[in-house]
Amino acid sequence: MPEKICSCCQRSFSWRKKWAKNWDSVKYCSERCRRMKSSQ
């Protein structure tokens, strides 16, 4: 499976079925990281 690095925590995360349609635009490994990045 493909992997990416999270823009917030710098950890690697792998492809998930829920991201199948928009894998190219996924930047964060979780909702928590997405919220943390938007609040900074």
Secondary structure, DSSP 8 states (H G I E B T S, - for coil): --EEE-TTT--EEE--GGGSSSGGG---SSHHHHHHHHH-
